């Protein structure tokens, strides 16, 4: 049997404050914009930790944008929407269409919402909520390729296990099912590897609707074994952390954010004293009267596993009814949902789905994600309006998303100031997330930042470290450096440009530029991604200028003119690179490296 213990939590701390981004290619106005963006980020001493978000239940003084806000034009708006939903720029034909007819944007958005890339965005959004993606090699992950899974890449195996609850959510959203199904679905999502790990009933290949092969009952993500391995429990905690994690994620109700005063004489090292206090001390009972009965719904999940020590599949005893009180001797209260008596995970899922806080929390989380603001800063009136339309749509998450990205406040470019040399710090610019960075560079250049470490191993890792994608991974990769989360230490993303994100972008740009130039010039123009108008020996400046004009539109969704100073700077760079090397291919690699690390790539 896998062992469990009262393992302590790792210390959580990470402070990431921004610095002004360095200029690559572009005008001084973009540098002023980027510098102003950093003012809206974290201040000295701010950190991203696994501690509760104090704003989850707090109030906000954020107001809707005043009428003085300057809106994006239709081309820039479509580019922002496309990047937010899919991580990639709009097709040039779509930019042309909305320039002539801005009313075409809603129909184009509908197309974006049907893409697989939007499904990735939904999973990224909910990973920031549920924090299921963690370091793949170590606890709480570390599932080993062995037995019938011996040929599975270790990175892929762990990512599939960790993504199962996120896949269920994106499955619900992408198939136009009511969003409440994420907690009421009578199925799970699994691949053959995930099904093998947990002993699930599964047929076919890839991600398929599957079923748990035990007595837990189906309640969407609330039945997922990995979710409660990630949010594990000790015996003395008795599932309270699990209960609060679900309350915080699904209801935006964080018990730990309550302002209470603990009696100084209470011996926090004495489990019996704590057990007595949560029932008799008024300060403790104010939370525990609701929290402890909620925790009882999760009493059947095993406290925790150390997956690296598991030697056979499926995992033993991931769920046993009444495990905590009946087998582990942990006293637990009768299951209640904020005073409503119920029992079983399906009943819990139904109660959450019918709770008004569930739809309001969803509206707030979607808005906060796409606007890249703290949850507490979502305007209350906006959240309430979105909640009403969300309910009226039958809990259609696509409709909720569309309402957010088509609203006036999502089109804000900036606010004018009295001094034309200064920019208001309240900018509408959004920063590329690591997911969007991967999607954008893959779409533009075909480059995937994957490293093959299958040959790097130890006796206990005969297949090495797998093939992680360095923009999706936080253990060996650069996800945190690019502004993402790692699910344990860093649980809030960074939406400001700083030294580490600058280094990630500049390195990625160099690799991607070399890749796309080599691959484009090796195939016919119809098969190319970027260099569609030139060849390896093209030096004619008319053709070079035409190609650079097309690149400005493709990379930045920014049309240019023949006398545009931006275009003049870029062709000046190409000329300088060519004069130095006398090699057009080398000049294109240099120019594209600069263009791909321009601050306009980092923001949208």
DRENZA-830976 format. One record per residue (C-alpha): residue number from 1; residue in one letter; x, y, z. Coordinates in nm, 2 decimals, m for minus. Each point is the difference from the previous one (the first is absolute). Last residue first. Layout:
N
PT  nr rest     px     py     pz
PT NUM    a      X      Y      Z
...
! end
This chain:
604
PT  nr rest     px     py     pz
PT 604    x  m0.13   4.27  m2.70
PT 603    x   0.33  m0.01   0.19
PT 602    x   0.33  m0.20  m0.03
PT 601    x   0.00   0.00  m0.38
PT 600    x  m0.03   0.38  m0.01
PT 599    x   0.29   0.01   0.24
PT 598    x   0.22  m0.11  m0.29
PT 597    x   0.15  m0.35   0.06
PT 596    x  m0.13  m0.15  m0.32
PT 595    x   0.10   0.31  m0.20
PT 594    x   0.36  m0.01   0.12
PT 593    x   0.04  m0.37  m0.07
PT 592    x  m0.17   0.05  m0.33
PT 591    x   0.25   0.26  m0.11
PT 590    x   0.30  m0.21   0.10
PT 589    x  m0.13  m0.31  m0.17
PT 588    x  m0.09   0.20  m0.31
PT 587    x   0.34   0.15  m0.02
PT 586    x   0.17  m0.34   0.03
PT 585    x  m0.21  m0.13  m0.28
PT 584    x   0.08   0.31  m0.21
PT 583    x   0.38  m0.06   0.04
PT 582    x   0.24   0.28  m0.05
PT 581    x   0.08  m0.03   0.37
PT 580    x   0.04   0.35   0.13
PT 579    x  m0.17   0.17  m0.29
PT 578    x  m0.29  m0.24   0.03
PT 577    x  m0.05   0.06   0.37
PT 576    x   0.01   0.38  m0.05
PT 575    x  m0.24  m0.02  m0.29
PT 574    x  m0.25  m0.21   0.20
PT 573    x   0.02   0.24   0.29
PT 572    x  m0.07   0.30  m0.22
PT 571    x  m0.29  m0.20  m0.15
PT 570    x  m0.14  m0.02   0.35
PT 569    x   0.06   0.37   0.09
PT 568    x  m0.17   0.11  m0.33
PT 567    x  m0.30  m0.22   0.06
PT 566    x  m0.05   0.15   0.34
PT 565    x   0.04   0.35  m0.15
PT 564    x  m0.29  m0.07  m0.24
PT 563    x   0.07   0.15  m0.34
PT 562    x  m0.11  m0.30  m0.20
PT 561    x  m0.30  m0.06   0.23
PT 560    x  m0.05  m0.24   0.29
PT 559    x  m0.29  m0.23   0.12
PT 558    x   0.05  m0.12   0.36
PT 557    x  m0.12  m0.35   0.09
PT 556    x   0.34  m0.02   0.17
PT 555    x   0.16  m0.31  m0.15
PT 554    x  m0.20  m0.05  m0.32
PT 553    x  m0.06   0.37  m0.08
PT 552    x   0.36   0.10   0.08
PT 551    x   0.12  m0.31  m0.20
PT 550    x  m0.20   0.10  m0.31
PT 549    x   0.17   0.34   0.00
PT 548    x   0.34  m0.17   0.05
PT 547    x  m0.06  m0.21  m0.30
PT 546    x  m0.10   0.29  m0.22
PT 545    x   0.31   0.19   0.11
PT 544    x   0.22  m0.29  m0.08
PT 543    x  m0.17  m0.04  m0.34
PT 542    x   0.06   0.37  m0.08
PT 541    x   0.35  m0.03   0.15
PT 540    x   0.11  m0.26  m0.25
PT 539    x   0.24  m0.22   0.20
PT 538    x  m0.16  m0.34  m0.05
PT 537    x   0.24  m0.29   0.02
PT 536    x  m0.17  m0.23   0.25
PT 535    x  m0.34   0.09  m0.15
PT 534    x  m0.25   0.27   0.07
PT 533    x  m0.38   0.05   0.00
PT 532    x  m0.13  m0.27   0.23
PT 531    x   0.25   0.03   0.29
PT 530    x  m0.25  m0.04   0.28
PT 529    x  m0.18  m0.34   0.02
PT 528    x   0.11  m0.18  m0.32
PT 527    x  m0.18  m0.28  m0.19
PT 526    x  m0.13   0.22  m0.29
PT 525    x   0.35   0.16  m0.03
PT 524    x   0.15  m0.35  m0.08
PT 523    x   0.22  m0.16   0.26
PT 522    x   0.36   0.03   0.13
PT 521    x  m0.01   0.37   0.04
PT 520    x  m0.28  m0.03   0.25
PT 519    x   0.17  m0.27   0.21
PT 518    x   0.33   0.18   0.04
PT 517    x  m0.16   0.34   0.06
PT 516    x  m0.26  m0.14   0.24
PT 515    x   0.25  m0.19   0.21
PT 514    x   0.26   0.28   0.03
PT 513    x  m0.28   0.25   0.10
PT 512    x  m0.15  m0.25   0.25
PT 511    x   0.33  m0.06   0.18
PT 510    x   0.09   0.37   0.02
PT 509    x  m0.36   0.10   0.10
PT 508    x  m0.01  m0.26   0.28
PT 507    x   0.32   0.14   0.15
PT 506    x  m0.13   0.36  m0.02
PT 505    x  m0.34  m0.10   0.15
PT 504    x   0.15  m0.20   0.29
PT 503    x   0.25   0.28   0.08
PT 502    x  m0.27   0.26   0.00
PT 501    x  m0.22  m0.22   0.22
PT 500    x   0.28  m0.01   0.25
PT 499    x   0.08   0.37   0.00
PT 498    x  m0.36   0.11   0.03
PT 497    x  m0.31   0.06  m0.20
PT 496    x  m0.32   0.01   0.21
PT 495    x  m0.29  m0.24   0.02
PT 494    x   0.16  m0.24   0.26
PT 493    x  m0.21  m0.31   0.07
PT 492    x  m0.12  m0.10   0.34
PT 491    x   0.07  m0.33   0.16
PT 490    x   0.38  m0.01   0.02
PT 489    x   0.12  m0.25   0.25
PT 488    x  m0.24  m0.28  m0.06
PT 487    x  m0.19   0.02  m0.33
PT 486    x   0.30   0.10  m0.21
PT 485    x  m0.15   0.33  m0.12
PT 484    x   0.08   0.21  m0.31
PT 483    x   0.20   0.32  m0.06
PT 482    x   0.26  m0.11  m0.26
PT 481    x   0.24  m0.09   0.28
PT 480    x  m0.27  m0.21   0.15
PT 479    x  m0.05  m0.20  m0.32
PT 478    x   0.37  m0.03  m0.08
PT 477    x   0.06  m0.37  m0.01
PT 476    x   0.17  m0.27   0.22
PT 475    x  m0.26   0.02   0.28
PT 474    x  m0.24   0.27  m0.13
PT 473    x  m0.11  m0.17  m0.32
PT 472    x  m0.23   0.13  m0.27
PT 471    x   0.25   0.24  m0.16
PT 470    x   0.28  m0.25   0.02
PT 469    x  m0.20  m0.28  m0.16
PT 468    x   0.12  m0.31   0.18
PT 467    x   0.14  m0.30  m0.19
PT 466    x   0.06  m0.27   0.27
PT 465    x   0.23   0.01   0.30
PT 464    x   0.18  m0.32  m0.05
PT 463    x  m0.15  m0.33  m0.10
PT 462    x   0.20  m0.20   0.26
PT 461    x  m0.11   0.24   0.28
PT 460    x   0.08  m0.20   0.32
PT 459    x   0.34  m0.09  m0.14
PT 458    x   0.06   0.36  m0.10
PT 457    x  m0.10   0.19  m0.31
PT 456    x   0.08   0.24  m0.28
PT 455    x  m0.06  m0.19  m0.33
PT 454    x  m0.37   0.09   0.00
PT 453    x   0.10   0.37   0.04
PT 452    x  m0.13   0.12  m0.34
PT 451    x  m0.07   0.37   0.02
PT 450    x  m0.31   0.16  m0.15
PT 449    x  m0.02   0.37  m0.09
PT 448    x  m0.24  m0.05  m0.29
PT 447    x   0.08   0.20  m0.31
PT 446    x  m0.26   0.02  m0.28
PT 445    x   0.09   0.36  m0.06
PT 444    x  m0.32   0.21   0.04
PT 443    x  m0.24  m0.26   0.13
PT 442    x   0.25  m0.17   0.23
PT 441    x   0.12   0.34   0.12
PT 440    x  m0.35   0.12   0.08
PT 439    x  m0.11  m0.32   0.17
PT 438    x   0.31  m0.02   0.22
PT 437    x  m0.02   0.36   0.10
PT 436    x  m0.37  m0.03   0.06
PT 435    x   0.06  m0.29   0.24
PT 434    x   0.28   0.20   0.17
PT 433    x  m0.24   0.29   0.05
PT 432    x   0.04   0.29  m0.24
PT 431    x  m0.05   0.33   0.17
PT 430    x  m0.33   0.20  m0.03
PT 429    x  m0.01   0.37  m0.09
PT 428    x  m0.30   0.20   0.13
PT 427    x   0.21   0.27   0.16
PT 426    x  m0.07   0.17   0.33
PT 425    x   0.34   0.16   0.05
PT 424    x  m0.10   0.31  m0.19
PT 423    x   0.26   0.09  m0.25
PT 422    x   0.22   0.31   0.01
PT 421    x   0.14   0.21  m0.29
PT 420    x  m0.35   0.12  m0.10
PT 419    x  m0.04   0.16   0.34
PT 418    x  m0.37   0.04   0.09
PT 417    x  m0.04  m0.38  m0.01
PT 416    x  m0.19  m0.24  m0.22
PT 415    x  m0.11  m0.34   0.12
PT 414    x   0.12  m0.31  m0.16
PT 413    x  m0.09  m0.27  m0.25
PT 412    x  m0.33  m0.11   0.14
PT 411    x  m0.18  m0.26  m0.22
PT 410    x  m0.07  m0.25   0.28
PT 409    x  m0.18   0.28   0.19
PT 408    x  m0.24   0.04  m0.30
PT 407    x  m0.12  m0.36   0.01
PT 406    x   0.07  m0.24  m0.28
PT 405    x   0.26  m0.20   0.20
PT 404    x  m0.22  m0.04   0.30
PT 403    x  m0.33  m0.08  m0.18
PT 402    x   0.18  m0.26  m0.21
PT 401    x   0.14  m0.17   0.31
PT 400    x  m0.34  m0.03   0.16
PT 399    x  m0.15  m0.13  m0.32
PT 398    x   0.27  m0.26  m0.03
PT 397    x  m0.06  m0.10   0.36
PT 396    x  m0.37  m0.07  m0.07
PT 395    x  m0.17  m0.02   0.34
PT 394    x  m0.35  m0.02  m0.15
PT 393    x   0.05   0.33  m0.18
PT 392    x  m0.22   0.18   0.25
PT 391    x   0.22  m0.12   0.29
PT 390    x   0.31   0.15  m0.17
PT 389    x  m0.19   0.32  m0.09
PT 388    x  m0.09   0.04   0.37
PT 387    x   0.36  m0.09   0.12
PT 386    x   0.15   0.25  m0.25
PT 385    x  m0.21   0.28   0.14
PT 384    x   0.09  m0.09   0.35
PT 383    x   0.37  m0.02  m0.08
PT 382    x  m0.01   0.34  m0.17
PT 381    x  m0.18   0.16   0.29
PT 380    x   0.25  m0.15   0.24
PT 379    x   0.30   0.13  m0.19
PT 378    x   0.27  m0.28  m0.02
PT 377    x   0.28   0.13   0.21
PT 376    x  m0.03  m0.27   0.27
PT 375    x   0.08  m0.27  m0.26
PT 374    x   0.33   0.17  m0.08
PT 373    x   0.03   0.13  m0.36
PT 372    x   0.11  m0.16  m0.32
PT 371    x  m0.31   0.12  m0.20
PT 370    x  m0.06  m0.34  m0.14
PT 369    x   0.07  m0.18   0.33
PT 368    x  m0.19   0.25   0.22
PT 367    x  m0.31  m0.02  m0.22
PT 366    x   0.00  m0.38  m0.01
PT 365    x   0.05  m0.01   0.37
PT 364    x  m0.26   0.25   0.09
PT 363    x  m0.27  m0.16  m0.22
PT 362    x   0.08  m0.34   0.14
PT 361    x  m0.02   0.13   0.35
PT 360    x  m0.34   0.15  m0.07
PT 359    x  m0.12  m0.33  m0.15
PT 358    x   0.12  m0.20   0.31
PT 357    x  m0.11   0.26   0.25
PT 356    x  m0.36  m0.04  m0.10
PT 355    x   0.02  m0.36   0.14
PT 354    x  m0.19  m0.25  m0.23
PT 353    x   0.31  m0.15  m0.15
PT 352    x   0.17  m0.02   0.35
PT 351    x  m0.30  m0.19   0.14
PT 350    x  m0.01  m0.24  m0.31
PT 349    x   0.37  m0.07   0.04
PT 348    x  m0.04  m0.08   0.37
PT 347    x  m0.28  m0.24  m0.07
PT 346    x   0.22  m0.18  m0.26
PT 345    x   0.29  m0.01   0.25
PT 344    x  m0.20  m0.18   0.27
PT 343    x  m0.21   0.11   0.28
PT 342    x  m0.24   0.29   0.07
PT 341    x  m0.11   0.23   0.28
PT 340    x  m0.01   0.37  m0.08
PT 339    x   0.17   0.22   0.25
PT 338    x   0.28   0.14  m0.22
PT 337    x   0.01  m0.33  m0.19
PT 336    x  m0.03  m0.27   0.27
PT 335    x   0.18  m0.33   0.05
PT 334    x  m0.03  m0.13   0.35
PT 333    x   0.30   0.08   0.21
PT 332    x   0.33  m0.18  m0.01
PT 331    x   0.20  m0.20   0.26
PT 330    x   0.31  m0.15  m0.16
PT 329    x   0.05  m0.36   0.08
PT 328    x   0.18  m0.09  m0.32
PT 327    x  m0.24  m0.28  m0.11
PT 326    x  m0.35   0.12   0.09
PT 325    x   0.04   0.37   0.05
PT 324    x   0.25   0.08  m0.28
PT 323    x  m0.08  m0.27  m0.25
PT 322    x  m0.38   0.05   0.01
PT 321    x  m0.03  m0.13  m0.36
PT 320    x   0.34  m0.11  m0.14
PT 319    x   0.17   0.20  m0.27
PT 318    x   0.35  m0.02  m0.14
PT 317    x   0.03  m0.34   0.16
PT 316    x   0.29  m0.15  m0.20
PT 315    x   0.13   0.18  m0.31
PT 314    x  m0.06  m0.21  m0.31
PT 313    x   0.26  m0.09  m0.08
PT 312    x   0.31  m0.13   0.18
PT 311    x   0.33   0.15   0.14
PT 310    x  m0.12   0.30   0.19
PT 309    x   0.29   0.17   0.18
PT 308    x   0.02   0.29  m0.25
PT 307    x  m0.37   0.06   0.06
PT 306    x   0.04   0.11   0.36
PT 305    x  m0.36  m0.02   0.09
PT 304    x  m0.23   0.22   0.21
PT 303    x  m0.30   0.00   0.24
PT 302    x  m0.20  m0.27  m0.19
PT 301    x  m0.33   0.14  m0.12
PT 300    x  m0.31  m0.13   0.18
PT 299    x  m0.04   0.29   0.25
PT 298    x  m0.04   0.26  m0.28
PT 297    x  m0.36   0.09   0.08
PT 296    x   0.10   0.03   0.36
PT 295    x   0.20   0.31  m0.08
PT 294    x  m0.32   0.19  m0.05
PT 293    x  m0.11  m0.09   0.35
PT 292    x   0.33   0.13   0.13
PT 291    x  m0.01   0.33  m0.19
PT 290    x  m0.34   0.12   0.10
PT 289    x   0.02  m0.02   0.38
PT 288    x   0.37   0.02  m0.04
PT 287    x   0.01   0.36  m0.10
PT 286    x  m0.18   0.18   0.28
PT 285    x   0.09  m0.30   0.22
PT 284    x   0.36   0.12   0.03
PT 283    x  m0.09   0.34   0.13
PT 282    x  m0.27  m0.13   0.23
PT 281    x   0.22  m0.27   0.16
PT 280    x  m0.21  m0.31   0.06
PT 279    x   0.01  m0.23  m0.31
PT 278    x   0.31   0.12  m0.17
PT 277    x   0.17   0.04   0.34
PT 276    x  m0.06  m0.36   0.11
PT 275    x   0.17  m0.14  m0.31
PT 274    x   0.28   0.25   0.04
PT 273    x   0.06  m0.11   0.36
PT 272    x   0.00  m0.36  m0.11
PT 271    x   0.25   0.06  m0.28
PT 270    x   0.24   0.17   0.24
PT 269    x   0.26   0.21  m0.19
PT 268    x  m0.23   0.30  m0.04
PT 267    x  m0.02   0.03   0.38
PT 266    x  m0.27   0.27   0.05
PT 265    x   0.11   0.25   0.26
PT 264    x   0.02   0.28  m0.26
PT 263    x  m0.37  m0.04  m0.08
PT 262    x  m0.03   0.04  m0.38
PT 261    x  m0.12   0.32  m0.14
PT 260    x  m0.21  m0.01  m0.32
PT 259    x   0.01   0.18  m0.34
PT 258    x  m0.14  m0.24  m0.25
PT 257    x   0.23  m0.07  m0.30
PT 256    x   0.06  m0.36   0.10
PT 255    x  m0.37  m0.09  m0.07
PT 254    x   0.04   0.11  m0.36
PT 253    x  m0.32   0.04  m0.19
PT 252    x   0.05   0.05  m0.37
PT 251    x  m0.27  m0.27  m0.05
PT 250    x   0.17  m0.25  m0.22
PT 249    x   0.37   0.06   0.06
PT 248    x  m0.01   0.12   0.36
PT 247    x  m0.26  m0.25   0.11
PT 246    x   0.19  m0.28  m0.17
PT 245    x   0.33   0.09   0.16
PT 244    x  m0.18   0.06   0.33
PT 243    x  m0.14  m0.36   0.00
PT 242    x   0.33  m0.15  m0.09
PT 241    x   0.17   0.20   0.27
PT 240    x  m0.26  m0.12   0.25
PT 239    x   0.05  m0.36  m0.10
PT 238    x   0.07  m0.13   0.35
PT 237    x   0.28   0.24   0.08
PT 236    x   0.11  m0.24   0.28
PT 235    x   0.02  m0.29  m0.24
PT 234    x   0.19   0.18  m0.26
PT 233    x  m0.16   0.12  m0.32
PT 232    x   0.08   0.03  m0.37
PT 231    x  m0.09   0.27  m0.24
PT 230    x   0.21  m0.14  m0.28
PT 229    x  m0.11  m0.35   0.09
PT 228    x  m0.35   0.13   0.03
PT 227    x   0.00   0.13  m0.35
PT 226    x   0.18  m0.31  m0.12
PT 225    x  m0.29  m0.23   0.12
PT 224    x  m0.27   0.19  m0.19
PT 223    x  m0.35  m0.03   0.14
PT 222    x  m0.05   0.37   0.06
PT 221    x   0.11   0.06  m0.36
PT 220    x  m0.34  m0.12  m0.12
PT 219    x  m0.21  m0.15   0.27
PT 218    x   0.00  m0.37  m0.06
PT 217    x  m0.05  m0.24   0.29
PT 216    x   0.28  m0.11   0.23
PT 215    x  m0.09  m0.37   0.00
PT 214    x   0.27  m0.14  m0.23
PT 213    x   0.09  m0.04  m0.37
PT 212    x   0.00   0.37  m0.09
PT 211    x  m0.14   0.06  m0.35
PT 210    x   0.13   0.12  m0.33
PT 209    x  m0.08   0.27  m0.26
PT 208    x   0.29  m0.01  m0.24
PT 207    x   0.34   0.17  m0.04
PT 206    x   0.22  m0.19  m0.24
PT 205    x  m0.07  m0.36  m0.09
PT 204    x  m0.30  m0.23   0.03
PT 203    x  m0.16  m0.14   0.31
PT 202    x   0.02   0.09   0.36
PT 201    x  m0.12  m0.14   0.34
PT 200    x   0.24   0.14   0.25
PT 199    x   0.28  m0.18   0.19
PT 198    x   0.16   0.33   0.12
PT 197    x   0.33  m0.02  m0.17
PT 196    x  m0.13  m0.21  m0.29
PT 195    x  m0.28   0.25  m0.07
PT 194    x   0.25   0.29  m0.01
PT 193    x   0.21  m0.20  m0.25
PT 192    x  m0.29  m0.09  m0.22
PT 191    x  m0.10   0.37   0.00
PT 190    x  m0.26   0.13   0.24
PT 189    x  m0.30   0.23   0.04
PT 188    x  m0.26  m0.08   0.27
PT 187    x  m0.37  m0.08  m0.02
PT 186    x  m0.32   0.08   0.18
PT 185    x   0.06   0.37  m0.03
PT 184    x  m0.12   0.21   0.29
PT 183    x   0.29   0.22   0.10
PT 182    x   0.13   0.10  m0.34
PT 181    x  m0.35  m0.05  m0.12
PT 180    x  m0.09   0.33   0.15
PT 179    x   0.15   0.16  m0.32
PT 178    x  m0.30  m0.12  m0.20
PT 177    x   0.12  m0.19  m0.30
PT 176    x   0.12   0.17  m0.31
PT 175    x   0.24  m0.28  m0.10
PT 174    x   0.30   0.23   0.03
PT 173    x  m0.10   0.10   0.35
PT 172    x  m0.07  m0.34   0.14
PT 171    x   0.31  m0.16  m0.15
PT 170    x   0.21   0.30   0.12
PT 169    x  m0.12  m0.08   0.35
PT 168    x   0.06  m0.37  m0.03
PT 167    x   0.35   0.07  m0.14
PT 166    x   0.08   0.21   0.30
PT 165    x  m0.09  m0.28   0.23
PT 164    x   0.22  m0.24  m0.20
PT 163    x   0.29   0.24  m0.05
PT 162    x   0.21  m0.13   0.29
PT 161    x  m0.01  m0.36  m0.11
PT 160    x   0.07   0.09  m0.36
PT 159    x   0.29   0.22   0.10
PT 158    x   0.15  m0.28   0.22
PT 157    x  m0.01  m0.25  m0.29
PT 156    x   0.13   0.25  m0.26
PT 155    x   0.30   0.10   0.21
PT 154    x   0.08  m0.36   0.08
PT 153    x  m0.02  m0.11  m0.37
PT 152    x  m0.21  m0.31  m0.02
PT 151    x   0.18  m0.33  m0.10
PT 150    x  m0.01  m0.15   0.35
PT 149    x  m0.38   0.07   0.04
PT 148    x  m0.09  m0.37   0.01
PT 147    x   0.25  m0.06   0.28
PT 146    x   0.18   0.33   0.06
PT 145    x   0.01   0.37  m0.10
PT 144    x   0.01   0.16   0.35
PT 143    x  m0.24   0.25   0.15
PT 142    x   0.20   0.29   0.15
PT 141    x  m0.28   0.23   0.11
PT 140    x  m0.06   0.12   0.36
PT 139    x   0.29  m0.05   0.02
PT 138    x   0.28   0.02  m0.26
PT 137    x   0.06  m0.04  m0.37
PT 136    x  m0.30   0.19  m0.15
PT 135    x   0.03   0.33   0.18
PT 134    x  m0.36   0.11   0.05
PT 133    x  m0.30   0.05  m0.23
PT 132    x  m0.32  m0.04   0.22
PT 131    x  m0.01   0.36   0.13
PT 130    x  m0.38   0.01   0.01
PT 129    x  m0.06   0.36  m0.10
PT 128    x   0.31   0.08  m0.20
PT 127    x  m0.05  m0.35  m0.15
PT 126    x  m0.35   0.11  m0.08
PT 125    x   0.11   0.29  m0.23
PT 124    x   0.27  m0.22  m0.16
PT 123    x  m0.26  m0.27  m0.08
PT 122    x  m0.23   0.25  m0.15
PT 121    x   0.28   0.14  m0.21
PT 120    x   0.09  m0.35  m0.13
PT 119    x  m0.36  m0.04  m0.10
PT 118    x   0.02   0.33  m0.18
PT 117    x   0.29  m0.15  m0.20
PT 116    x  m0.22  m0.28  m0.10
PT 115    x  m0.21   0.25  m0.19
PT 114    x  m0.37   0.05   0.02
PT 113    x   0.02   0.32   0.20
PT 112    x   0.22   0.15  m0.27
PT 111    x  m0.27  m0.05  m0.26
PT 110    x  m0.25   0.18   0.23
PT 109    x   0.24   0.28   0.03
PT 108    x   0.00   0.04  m0.38
PT 107    x  m0.37   0.04   0.01
PT 106    x   0.02   0.27   0.28
PT 105    x   0.28   0.19  m0.19
PT 104    x  m0.19   0.05  m0.33
PT 103    x  m0.17   0.32   0.13
PT 102    x   0.34   0.17  m0.04
PT 101    x  m0.05  m0.01  m0.38
PT 100    x   0.28   0.12  m0.23
PT  99    x   0.27  m0.03   0.26
PT  98    x  m0.18  m0.31   0.13
PT  97    x   0.04  m0.18  m0.33
PT  96    x   0.36   0.10  m0.06
PT  95    x   0.10  m0.13   0.34
PT  94    x  m0.19  m0.32  m0.07
PT  93    x   0.19  m0.04  m0.33
PT  92    x   0.33   0.06   0.18
PT  91    x  m0.07  m0.30   0.23
PT  90    x  m0.05   0.10   0.36
PT  89    x   0.30  m0.02   0.23
PT  88    x   0.04  m0.30   0.23
PT  87    x  m0.05  m0.09   0.37
PT  86    x  m0.35  m0.14  m0.07
PT  85    x  m0.24   0.20   0.22
PT  84    x   0.21   0.29   0.12
PT  83    x   0.21   0.02  m0.32
PT  82    x  m0.31   0.00  m0.22
PT  81    x  m0.18   0.26   0.22
PT  80    x   0.30   0.23   0.00
PT  79    x   0.05  m0.03  m0.37
PT  78    x  m0.37   0.07  m0.06
PT  77    x   0.02   0.31   0.21
PT  76    x   0.32   0.12  m0.18
PT  75    x  m0.17  m0.03  m0.33
PT  74    x  m0.33   0.16   0.12
PT  73    x   0.17   0.30   0.15
PT  72    x   0.09  m0.02   0.36
PT  71    x  m0.19   0.23   0.23
PT  70    x   0.12   0.32   0.18
PT  69    x  m0.15   0.03   0.35
PT  68    x  m0.16   0.34   0.06
PT  67    x  m0.34  m0.16   0.05
PT  66    x   0.11  m0.14   0.33
PT  65    x   0.11  m0.36   0.04
PT  64    x  m0.21  m0.19   0.25
PT  63    x   0.11   0.06   0.36
PT  62    x   0.24  m0.20   0.21
PT  61    x  m0.05   0.06   0.38
PT  60    x  m0.03  m0.37   0.06
PT  59    x  m0.13  m0.20   0.30
PT  58    x   0.14  m0.31   0.15
PT  57    x  m0.10  m0.37  m0.03
PT  56    x   0.29  m0.11  m0.23
PT  55    x   0.20   0.31   0.08
PT  54    x   0.21  m0.15   0.28
PT  53    x   0.11  m0.27  m0.24
PT  52    x   0.08  m0.29   0.22
PT  51    x   0.37  m0.09   0.04
PT  50    x   0.15  m0.20  m0.28
PT  49    x   0.22   0.29  m0.08
PT  48    x   0.05   0.27  m0.25
PT  47    x   0.18   0.29   0.16
PT  46    x  m0.03   0.38   0.05
PT  45    x   0.29   0.15   0.20
PT  44    x   0.06   0.29  m0.24
PT  43    x  m0.30   0.05  m0.22
PT  42    x  m0.16  m0.24  m0.24
PT  41    x  m0.12   0.11  m0.34
PT  40    x  m0.19   0.31  m0.12
PT  39    x   0.32   0.21  m0.02
PT  38    x   0.16  m0.26  m0.23
PT  37    x  m0.25   0.09  m0.27
PT  36    x   0.12   0.36   0.00
PT  35    x   0.35  m0.11  m0.10
PT  34    x  m0.15  m0.22  m0.28
PT  33    x  m0.20   0.29  m0.14
PT  32    x   0.30   0.24   0.02
PT  31    x   0.21  m0.26  m0.18
PT  30    x  m0.27  m0.04  m0.26
PT  29    x  m0.01   0.38  m0.06
PT  28    x   0.38  m0.01  m0.06
PT  27    x  m0.06  m0.18  m0.33
PT  26    x   0.07  m0.36  m0.08
PT  25    x   0.26  m0.27  m0.02
PT  24    x   0.16  m0.13   0.31
PT  23    x  m0.04   0.23   0.30
PT  22    x   0.06  m0.14   0.34
PT  21    x  m0.28  m0.06   0.24
PT  20    x  m0.03   0.22   0.31
PT  19    x   0.02  m0.22   0.31
PT  18    x  m0.26  m0.21   0.16
PT  17    x  m0.05  m0.14   0.35
PT  16    x   0.02  m0.37   0.07
PT  15    x   0.00  m0.11   0.36
PT  14    x  m0.03  m0.36   0.06
PT  13    x  m0.08  m0.18   0.33
PT  12    x  m0.16  m0.32   0.10
PT  11    x   0.17  m0.21   0.27
PT  10    x  m0.06  m0.37  m0.08
PT   9    x  m0.29  m0.15   0.19
PT   8    x   0.07  m0.26   0.26
PT   7    x  m0.05  m0.37  m0.06
PT   6    x  m0.24  m0.15   0.25
PT   5    x   0.05  m0.35  m0.15
PT   4    x  m0.13  m0.22  m0.27
PT   3    x   0.13  m0.33  m0.14
PT   2    x  m0.11  m0.17  m0.31
PT   1    x  m0.13  m0.35   0.07
! end
